[in-house]
C-alpha cells in the first residue's frame, strides 16, 4: 500500500478562531447569522480561500467581501 503525502498544514484551534472571527465580522456587517444559508456560503468561500493558500487575515477578509453571496 502506498503512503499518501498530504501537504496541507493541520487546522489548529488558533486557525479556526482566526477564520471564525473573519466570518463573524462578515456576518455582522451583513446582519446575518453564521448558521444561515448566507453565513454557511460565506464560511465555505472563506475556507476555500484558506485551503487555496491565503493565510493573511486582511486578504482573507477582502476576498470574502468580494465574493458574491
N, C-alpha and C positions, 0 to 999 in steps of 0.2 A: 504494500500500500504506500502511495506517495504522500509526502508531507505537504500540507497547504501552507504557503507563506502569506500571511495576512499583514500587509504593510501599514495598516492603519494604527494610529495610537489608540490606546484604550480610553473609553469615556470615564473620566473621573468625576467625582462629586463637584469639584471646582468647575469643570467644563459644563456640566449640566446646570449648575447655578448661573453661570455666565449666559448660557442660552436662554434660560428661564427669565432672567432679568430683561434681556433684549425682547423676548416675546411679550412679557408683561408690559413693558413700555409701549410696544407697538399696539397692543390691545387697548391700553389706557387711552392712547391718542385717538383711537377709532371707536371708543366706547363700546367695546365688545368683550366678551368673556373668553378666556383661553380654551374653554371647553366647547365653545360654539363652533359651528361649521367653519366660519371665517377664521376663528382662532386656530382651529386644527389645521386649516390650509396654510396659515402663516407658519405654524410650527413645522409642518412638512417642508415648506420652502426654506425656512431658516436652517433646518437640519441638513437639507440637500446642499446648501451653500457651505455649511461646515464640512460635510463629507467631501465636497469638491476641493477643499483645502483652505478655505478662507478662515483665518483664525483671529483677525483683528476685530475687536468689538465694534469700533466705529464703522468699519467696512461692512460687517455683517448687518448692522442696523441700517446702513444706507441701502444695501442690496434688498433688504426686506421691505423697506419703504418704497422702493422702485417696482416691486412685484405688483402685478395687477390681480388683487384678490378681492 
